[in-house]
Amino acid sequence: MSRRRLTAWACALLAAGAMAMSGAGAASAGPVGVQGLPTFLGVKFVDEGNNGQCLGPRDGAWVTNPNATTALRLDSDNRAGGCQLSFGIGDIDGSLAGLRVTYQLMPHVGAHSGQCGDNWSENDVPIGSSFTFGNPVRIDSDSRPGWCDLTFRVSGRNDVVLEVLFTAENGTGQCVGASGGWQPVVAGLPLTIGIDTDGRAGGCGLALRLTKY
């Protein structure tokens, strides 16, 4: 983690006057109404071609915060189809009121735009008791030039941290911005990772977790 990112993260937490971390154990795929477990983070990852390019919860899976989501494996290449990715936040007791979390997939500068679907908007992660997923973004990075940039943003609360774990299976450069540890996203400090999987060996791992201090 860079010194600038670490400093910004620390300042956000201090500004919130945070002292203790809240959370509970892992949840089932249908957590609505579970008592004592107020907030959840969900991810949905659909392999369009059912051919192993997108390994993860096709029907969506939820965990109680601050646990990490199911780890995804991104390995889109020249096989048919791509990966549909979306997120959701369950907030049973309203403790995340005012929070906004977004995700946006766009072609990197100079990249072939067909690798990144047609939803380039900043998509809101739905936050509420209905446990729904946001609009999917489509990842189909392959041998065409360039890659897709996936950006996460947080706003509205200084006491909530979204952390992203983006890992590479090898050193071929398919996972731009991959790190060996969790990277924080807080208000005013977005995070962008690059997905450049193609015919080279290996793929990228992606997991998220949400913590309220």
Buried (B, 14 or more C-beta within 10 A) or exposed (E): EEEEBEEBBEBBBEEBEBEEEEBBEEBEEEBEEBEEBBBBBBBBBBBBBEEEBBBBBEEBBBBBBBBBBBBBBBBBBEBEBBBBBBBBBBBBEEEBEEBBBBBBBBBBEEBBBBBBBEBBEEBBBBBEEEBBBBEBBBBBBBEBEBBBBBBBBBBEBBBBBBBBBBBBBEEBEBBBBBBEEBBBBBBEBBBBBBBBBBEBEBBBBBBBBBBBB
